Amino acid sequence: MYTGEIILLIKRGKILRRLTDIRLAILLSLLMLSGCNEAPQADIAFYGDNIITLSEQSGPANFVAVKDDTIIFVGQRDDWNGQTAEVVNLEDSALLPGFIDAHGHVAWHGKLSAMANVASPPVGPAEDMMGLVSVLKSYITLNAVAEGEWVVGMGYDDSLLAEKRHPTTRDLDEVSTSHPILLIHVSGHLSAVNSKALEIAGINENTPNPPGGVIRRLGDSQKPNGVLEETAILAIQALLPASENGSELIHGGLLDYARHGITTAQDGASSPGVINELRSASSEKPFPIDVVSFQRVDEAYLGENSPPLAILGEYENGFRVGGVKMVLDGSPQGKTAYLTQPYKVPPKGAAQNYRGYPIMPAESVDKLFAKFIDAGVPILAHANGDAAADLFVNALQSSIDAANFPDHRTVMIHAQTVREDQLDLMAEMKAIPSFFSAHTFYWGDWHRDSVFGVKRASRISPTQSSLDKGIVFTVHNDSPVVPPDMIRLLWATTNRLTRSGQVLGQEQRISTLEAIKAVTINAAYQYFEEDKKGTIDVGKQADFVILSKNPLAMPTTELLNIKVERTIARGKTIFELDG
């Protein structure tokens, strides 16, 4: 006999989430059916020995049943007495809760297909400057880009190019002087442009560095060399025309997320324009997965005439706004992250004691934290360097009322170099670090040899330290900085192997189970969605990923052999592997 419970999660006298009316109606109807000795009806069920529920409520399960978009049964097949339209025999495959993207830029990822791929292997073809120039020339020819139209490329990486430097105006002028060209660094925190782009933007030797950014110069002169850091990029980005097929590109990007088993994605640091674009795209055609947007805020939001904030709310057509995002510093691989100790090898032209720099002063960070925590608005704050992490913990400490401790769940995005003492404070304040643990593979060697040195590099993304302190943490890919490959993310988090095959910080490796929690139940908690996502439990949303093998039954080194066979979001299959 099916029995069920309706649980309202109440914490500190406040209801965090309620089941939707539809979900509640389904459960009530099932309860009535059980009371009348009528068998429950399921649309689909999954049967097998490799069901990983991650549940703290139910015991081991080999059978999961779904009605519409809701899980209605989790348990043993022999205990199910209902009717099922379809039963999927998992055989050797594993059923898990759908993966949740703890941080990324889904709109940006979707638009990648319209950009030139100037990344280095294994993501792109550019191995040196000549190869990068060749990619751009081919892109202009193949896409018949008319003179005067923008050429935008994504993903160049100075750490992987043979020359170990950024492209300059000199390099990009070899591609074209009649097309404005913008190349976005793999980190998203630097860009390279040609002379035409500088001309259109009005950036010249008389243009000062903007607050929180740098216009790099040629030698000892003031003439820009085409490399722009942090806020200096904004003047160029503001000139880019809107995508003619933006909605189509966004939907295409979401299907790519689904291919990697992701059922909830994030658009972090969304501009008002991007939020409108996402909302419009979801209205035209409901998103196949859930998308949560966090609006980027800065010092402009402190004044009386601050720009409007998007309205926070529940999902509509698969989209909602979940809070705000602020950026406190830059990128470690781009050497703009704000550190307390100098970089091992400073950027060309920088002093030996160069430590990066903050995007905003501490006073502004404090005021922004206080404003949004007081208003109950969830905060994501990008902090890569430990000096930026100081800005984060200090602002959070001054914003929290200890006598009336709010359930704020403030997230430190990336937290690459967060120190043990900072983690202690985060544990005390119940802040959530979301680690960019894919860094250990993609830039681990670069971090060790050029950015941090061995000691600091070995502690990037300190997942085990966080686990030891009882901190709820998540891990992410930060797509499109790296592809939204959740299997590689699990592998990187558990093995911490660099491109050269060396282990970077063995003591910070965690188990596969803890890594899976970081992209399921922990990520659901980060979004205030733990009541409906993150585990396989009755009453939760039917979001699943089916993997070719059980990740808990193999050595961590073999995780890359796993394939995503099927992704189910809200009870519907949105991706299925051919063959």
C-alpha positions in Angstrom: 0.0 0.0 0.0 1.4 3.4 -1.0 1.6 5.9 1.9 3.0 9.3 1.8 3.7 12.4 3.8 3.4 16.1 3.0 6.3 17.8 4.7 6.6 21.6 5.0 10.2 22.5 5.8 10.2 25.0 8.5 13.5 26.6 9.8 13.8 29.3 12.3 10.0 29.9 12.1 10.1 30.5 8.4 8.8 28.3 5.6 11.7 28.0 3.1 9.8 26.4 0.3 6.3 24.9 -0.3 5.4 22.2 -2.7 3.7 23.6 -5.7 -0.1 23.4 -5.9 0.2 20.8 -8.6 2.7 18.7 -6.7 0.6 19.0 -3.6 -2.5 17.9 -5.5 -0.8 14.9 -6.8 0.3 13.7 -3.4 -3.2 14.4 -1.9 -4.8 12.3 -4.7 -2.4 9.5 -4.1 -3.2 9.6 -0.4 -6.9 9.3 -1.1 -6.2 6.5 -3.5 -4.3 4.6 -0.9 -7.1 5.1 1.6 -9.6 3.6 -0.9 -7.3 0.6 -1.6 -6.9 1.8 -5.2 -3.5 1.2 -6.9 -1.5 4.3 -7.7 -0.8 5.1 -11.3 2.7 5.9 -12.6 3.8 7.1 -16.0 7.2 5.6 -15.8 9.3 3.6 -13.3 13.0 2.7 -13.1 14.2 -0.7 -11.9 17.7 -1.8 -11.0 20.4 -2.4 -8.4 22.3 0.8 -9.1 19.8 3.4 -7.9 21.7 6.1 -5.9 19.0 8.0 -4.1 21.3 10.1 -1.7 18.2 10.1 0.5 18.4 10.4 4.3 14.8 9.4 4.6 14.4 6.2 2.6 16.5 3.0 2.7 18.0 1.2 -0.3 15.8 1.2 -3.3 15.6 -0.7 -6.6 12.4 0.8 -7.9 11.4 4.5 -8.5 8.0 5.5 -9.9 7.1 8.8 -11.4 3.7 10.5 -12.2 3.8 13.6 -14.3 6.8 15.6 -13.0 6.8 14.1 -9.5 8.4 11.1 -7.8 5.6 9.0 -6.2 7.4 5.9 -5.0 11.0 5.0 -3.9 11.6 1.6 -2.5 11.7 -2.1 -3.3 9.9 -3.4 -6.4 8.1 -6.0 -4.4 6.5 -3.3 -2.3 5.1 -1.4 -5.4 1.4 -2.4 -6.0 0.6 0.2 -8.6 0.2 0.4 -12.3 3.0 1.6 -14.5 2.8 2.6 -18.2 6.5 2.0 -18.7 9.2 0.3 -16.7 12.9 1.0 -17.6 15.2 -1.9 -16.6 18.5 -0.1 -15.8 20.6 -3.3 -15.9 24.2 -2.2 -15.3 23.3 1.5 -15.6 22.9 3.8 -12.6 20.1 6.2 -11.7 21.0 9.4 -9.8 19.4 12.7 -9.1 19.8 15.1 -12.0 23.1 17.1 -11.8 22.7 20.7 -10.7 25.0 23.3 -12.1 26.2 25.3 -9.0 27.7 28.1 -11.1 27.9 28.9 -14.8 26.8 31.2 -17.6 24.2 29.3 -19.6 23.3 32.2 -21.9 26.9 32.8 -22.7 27.4 29.1 -23.3 24.5 29.0 -25.7 26.0 31.7 -27.8 29.4 29.9 -28.2 28.3 28.3 -31.4 28.0 31.7 -33.0 31.6 32.6 -32.0 35.0 31.7 -33.3 36.6 28.9 -31.2 40.0 30.2 -30.3 40.5 27.8 -27.4 43.5 25.5 -27.1 43.3 21.7 -27.1 41.3 19.7 -26.0 38.6 22.4 -26.2 39.7 24.2 -29.4 42.4 24.2 -32.2 44.6 27.2 -31.3 48.1 25.9 -30.2 50.0 29.1 -31.0 49.5 32.7 -32.2 49.7 31.7 -35.9 47.1 29.0 -35.3 44.8 31.5 -33.5 45.2 34.0 -36.4 44.4 31.2 -38.9 41.2 30.2 -37.0 39.9 33.8 -37.1 40.7 34.3 -40.8 38.8 31.0 -41.6 35.9 32.1 -39.4 35.5 35.4 -41.4 35.7 33.5 -44.7 33.3 30.6 -43.7 30.7 33.0 -42.2 31.1 35.6 -44.9 31.5 38.3 -42.2 31.1 41.7 -44.0 33.6 44.5 -43.4 32.7 46.6 -40.4 30.9 43.7 -38.7 32.2 42.3 -35.4 34.2 39.2 -35.1 34.0 37.6 -31.6 36.0 34.7 -30.4 35.9 32.8 -27.1 38.4 30.9 -25.1 42.0 31.9 -25.9 44.3 30.9 -23.1 47.8 32.5 -22.8 48.9 29.7 -20.5 48.4 27.1 -23.3 49.5 29.1 -26.3 53.1 28.3 -27.3 54.1 32.0 -26.9 52.6 32.1 -23.3 51.2 35.5 -23.9 47.9 37.3 -24.8 47.2 38.3 -28.4 47.8 42.0 -29.0 46.5 44.5 -31.6 49.5 43.7 -33.7 48.5 40.0 -33.8 44.8 40.7 -34.4 45.4 43.4 -37.0 47.0 40.6 -39.1 43.6 39.0 -39.2 41.7 42.2 -40.2 41.9 46.0 -39.9 38.4 46.4 -41.3 36.5 44.1 -38.9 36.4 45.0 -35.2 37.7 41.9 -33.3 37.1 40.9 -29.7 38.6 37.8 -28.2 37.4 36.8 -24.8 40.0 35.1 -22.5 39.1 31.6 -21.3 38.5 33.1 -17.8 36.1 35.7 -19.0 38.1 38.3 -17.1 40.4 39.6 -19.9 40.0 40.3 -23.6 42.1 41.0 -26.6 41.0 43.4 -29.3 42.4 44.8 -32.6 43.0 48.4 -33.5 39.6 48.8 -35.2 37.8 47.7 -32.0 39.8 50.2 -29.9 39.0 52.9 -32.4 35.2 52.3 -32.3 35.3 52.2 -28.5 37.3 55.4 -28.3 40.1 53.8 -26.3 43.4 55.5 -26.9 46.5 56.7 -25.1 44.5 59.4 -23.3 42.0 56.9 -21.9 42.5 56.2 -18.1 42.2 52.8 -16.5 38.6 52.5 -15.3 38.0 51.6 -11.6 38.5 47.9 -11.2 40.1 47.4 -14.5 43.3 47.9 -16.5 44.1 48.9 -20.1 47.4 47.3 -20.9 49.9 49.6 -22.7 52.7 49.2 -25.2 56.1 49.2 -23.4 56.6 52.4 -21.5 54.1 54.3 -23.6 50.4 55.0 -22.9 49.3 53.5 -26.2 46.9 50.5 -25.6 48.3 47.1 -26.7 44.9 45.6 -27.1 44.7 43.6 -23.9 41.9 44.7 -21.5 41.4 43.5 -17.9 38.2 43.2 -15.9 36.0 46.4 -16.1 38.0 47.7 -19.0 36.3 45.1 -21.1 32.8 46.6 -20.6 33.3 49.5 -23.0 33.9 47.0 -25.8 31.1 44.6 -24.8 28.6 47.4 -24.8 29.2 47.9 -28.5 28.3 44.3 -29.5 25.1 43.9 -31.4 22.4 41.7 -30.0 22.2 38.1 -31.5 19.6 37.8 -34.2 18.9 34.2 -33.1 19.5 34.6 -29.4 16.6 32.4 -28.3 17.6 29.6 -30.6 21.2 29.7 -29.4 20.1 29.7 -25.7 17.9 26.6 -26.3 20.7 24.9 -28.1 23.0 25.6 -25.1 20.5 24.1 -22.7 20.3 20.9 -24.7 24.1 20.7 -24.4 23.8 21.0 -20.7 21.2 18.2 -20.8 23.7 16.0 -22.7 25.9 16.2 -19.6 23.1 15.2 -17.2 22.3 18.7 -16.0 18.7 19.4 -15.0 19.2 22.7 -13.3 21.6 25.4 -14.7 22.7 28.8 -13.7 23.2 32.1 -15.5 25.5 34.0 -13.1 26.2 37.7 -13.3 23.3 38.3 -15.7 22.8 41.8 -17.0 19.2 43.1 -17.1 19.3 42.6 -20.9 20.3 38.9 -20.5 17.6 38.3 -17.9 15.1 39.8 -20.4 16.6 37.6 -23.1 16.3 34.5 -21.0 12.7 35.3 -20.0 11.7 35.9 -23.6 13.4 32.7 -24.8 11.5 30.7 -22.1 8.2 32.4 -23.0 8.7 31.5 -26.7 9.4 27.9 -25.8 9.6 26.6 -22.2 13.1 25.6 -21.2 13.8 21.8 -21.1 15.7 22.3 -17.8 15.4 24.7 -15.0 17.5 27.9 -15.2 18.2 30.2 -12.3 19.6 33.7 -13.0 21.6 35.9 -10.7 21.7 39.6 -11.6 25.1 41.3 -11.5 25.2 44.2 -9.1 28.0 46.7 -8.4 28.4 50.1 -6.7 25.7 51.6 -9.0 23.2 49.7 -6.8 24.1 51.6 -3.7 22.7 55.0 -4.6 19.2 56.3 -4.2 18.8 56.1 -8.0 20.1 52.6 -8.3 19.1 50.5 -11.4 16.1 48.3 -11.0 16.4 44.7 -9.8 14.7 41.8 -11.5 11.9 40.3 -9.4 12.8 37.1 -7.6 10.2 34.4 -7.9 9.3 30.8 -8.7 10.0 29.1 -12.0 7.9 30.2 -15.0 8.5 28.2 -18.2 11.6 26.8 -16.6 13.2 30.2 -15.6 13.4 32.2 -12.5 15.6 34.9 -10.9 17.3 33.6 -7.8 19.3 36.6 -6.4 22.2 38.8 -7.2 25.9 38.3 -8.1 28.8 40.6 -7.4 32.4 40.3 -8.6 35.1 41.0 -6.0 38.2 40.2 -8.0 39.4 38.5 -11.2 41.0 35.3 -12.4 44.0 33.4 -11.1 44.9 31.9 -14.5 44.6 35.5 -15.9 46.6 36.8 -12.9 44.0 39.4 -11.9 42.7 37.6 -8.8 43.3 39.6 -5.6 45.8 37.8 -3.3 47.4 38.6 0.0 50.8 37.2 -1.2 52.4 38.0 -4.6 52.1 35.9 -7.7 54.9 33.5 -8.3 55.5 35.0 -11.7 53.9 38.5 -12.1 52.3 39.5 -15.4 54.7 41.1 -17.9 55.5 44.7 -16.8 54.1 44.2 -13.2 56.2 44.7 -10.1 57.5 41.6 -8.3 55.1 42.3 -5.4 52.1 42.3 -7.7 49.1 40.7 -5.9 46.2 41.5 -8.3 43.5 43.9 -7.3 39.9 44.2 -6.1 37.1 45.1 -8.4 35.4 47.2 -5.7 36.7 48.8 -2.4 35.9 47.1 0.9 33.5 49.8 1.9 31.3 49.2 -1.2 31.4 45.4 -0.7 30.3 45.9 2.9 27.4 48.1 1.9 26.2 45.8 -0.9 26.3 42.7 1.4 24.3 44.6 4.1 21.8 45.9 1.6 20.9 42.5 0.1 21.2 40.4 3.3 18.8 42.8 5.0 16.4 42.5 2.1 16.6 38.7 2.2 18.1 38.5 -1.4 20.4 35.6 -1.9 24.0 36.6 -2.8 26.6 35.0 -5.0 30.0 36.7 -4.7 32.9 35.9 -7.0 36.1 35.7 -4.9 39.1 33.8 -6.4 42.0 35.3 -4.4 42.3 35.1 -0.6 42.4 38.9 -0.3 39.0 38.9 -2.1 37.9 36.2 0.3 38.8 38.5 3.1 36.5 41.1 1.6 33.7 38.4 1.5 34.0 37.1 5.1 34.4 40.6 6.5 31.4 41.9 4.7 29.3 38.9 5.7 30.3 39.2 9.3 29.3 42.8 9.5 26.0 42.1 7.8 24.7 39.2 9.8 22.6 40.0 12.9 23.8 37.3 15.4 20.6 37.8 17.5 18.4 37.1 14.5 20.6 34.9 12.3 19.2 34.8 8.8 19.1 31.7 6.6 21.1 33.6 4.0 23.2 30.8 2.3 25.6 33.4 0.8 27.9 31.7 -1.8 31.6 32.4 -2.4 31.9 31.6 -6.1 35.2 29.8 -7.0 36.9 30.3 -3.6 40.1 29.1 -5.3 42.6 30.2 -2.6 40.4 30.5 0.5 42.5 29.9 3.6 41.8 27.6 6.6 41.0 30.6 8.9 38.6 31.9 6.3 36.9 28.5 6.0 36.5 28.5 9.8 34.6 31.8 9.6 32.5 30.5 6.7 31.6 27.5 8.7 30.5 29.7 11.6 28.5 32.0 9.4 27.1 29.1 7.3 28.4 30.5 4.1 28.7 28.2 1.1 31.9 27.9 -1.0 31.3 26.8 -4.6 34.7 25.5 -5.8 35.9 25.7 -9.4 37.5 22.3 -8.9 37.9 21.7 -12.6 40.9 24.1 -12.3 43.0 21.3 -10.9 43.0 19.7 -14.4 42.8 22.6 -16.8 45.2 25.0 -15.0 46.8 23.0 -12.2 50.2 22.9 -13.8 50.0 26.7 -14.6 48.9 27.4 -11.1 51.9 25.4 -9.6 54.6 26.7 -12.0 53.5 30.3 -12.7 50.6 31.5 -10.5 50.9 30.3 -6.9 53.8 28.0 -6.5 53.6 24.5 -5.1 52.3 25.2 -1.6 49.4 27.5 -2.5 48.5 25.6 -5.7 48.1 22.4 -3.8 45.4 24.0 -1.7 43.2 25.4 -4.5 39.6 24.3 -4.1 40.1 22.9 -0.6 37.1 20.4 -0.6 38.4 18.1 2.0 39.2 20.9 4.4 35.6 22.1 3.9 34.3 18.6 4.5 36.3 18.3 7.7 34.8 21.6 9.0 31.2 20.5 8.3 30.7 23.1 5.5 28.1 22.5 2.8 30.0 23.1 -0.4 29.4 22.7 -4.1 31.7 22.3 -7.2 31.2 23.7 -10.7 32.6 24.0 -14.2 31.9 27.7 -14.8 30.8 27.0 -18.3 31.7 28.2 -20.9 35.1 28.7 -19.2 35.3 25.0 -19.5 32.6 22.7 -21.0 29.7 21.7 -18.6 31.1 18.2 -18.4 29.9 16.9 -15.0 31.7 13.6 -15.3 35.0 15.3 -15.8 34.1 17.6 -12.9 33.6 14.6 -10.6 36.8 13.1 -11.9 38.8 16.3 -11.3 37.3 16.8 -7.8 38.2 13.2 -6.7 41.6 12.8 -8.4 43.0 16.3 -8.6 45.2 15.3 -11.6 46.7 18.0 -13.7 47.2 18.0 -17.5 50.7 16.6 -16.9 49.3 13.7 -14.8 50.5 15.0 -11.4 48.4 15.0 -8.3 47.8 18.6 -7.1 47.1 18.5 -3.4 46.5 14.9 -2.5 45.1 15.8 0.9 42.3 17.8 -0.7 40.9 14.8 -2.6 37.4 13.7 -1.6 35.3 10.5 -2.3 33.1 10.1 -5.3 30.1 10.1 -3.0 30.9 13.5 -1.6 31.7 14.8 -5.1 28.3 13.7 -6.3 26.6 15.3 -3.3 28.3 18.6 -4.3 26.5 18.6 -7.6 23.1 17.3 -6.4 21.8 17.8 -2.8 24.4 20.4 -1.8 23.7 22.4 -5.0 20.0 22.1 -4.4 20.5 23.5 -0.9 22.6 26.4 -2.3 19.5 27.3 -4.4 17.0 26.9 -1.5 15.6 24.0 -3.5 16.5 21.0 -1.3 12.8 20.3 -0.7 12.2 19.4 -4.3 15.6 18.5 -5.9 18.9 16.9 -5.1 17.8 13.5 -3.9 15.5 10.7 -5.1 12.6 11.0 -2.6 8.8 10.9 -2.8 7.4 14.3 -3.6 10.4 15.7 -5.2 10.7 16.8 -8.8 11.5 13.9 -11.2 14.9 15.0 -12.3 17.3 12.2 -13.0 20.5 11.3 -14.9 21.2 7.7 -16.0 24.9 6.8 -16.2 26.4 3.9 -18.0 28.1 2.6 -14.9 27.7 3.0 -11.1 30.3 5.7 -10.1 30.4 4.4 -6.6 31.5 1.0 -7.7 34.7 1.9 -9.5 38.0 3.5 -8.7 38.0 7.3 -9.1 40.6 7.2 -11.8 38.0 5.4 -14.1 35.2 7.9 -13.8 36.0 9.4 -17.2 34.9 6.1 -18.7 31.3 6.8 -17.6 28.8 8.1 -20.2 25.6 10.0 -19.6 23.0 7.7 -21.2 19.8 9.6 -20.5 18.7 12.8 -18.8 15.2 13.2 -17.4 13.9 16.6 -16.3 10.5 17.1 -14.7 9.6 13.5 -15.7 10.4 13.9 -19.4 13.4 12.5 -21.3 15.3 15.5 -22.7 18.5 13.7 -23.8 19.1 10.1 -24.7 22.5 8.7 -26.0 22.3 7.2 -29.4 23.1 3.5 -29.7 
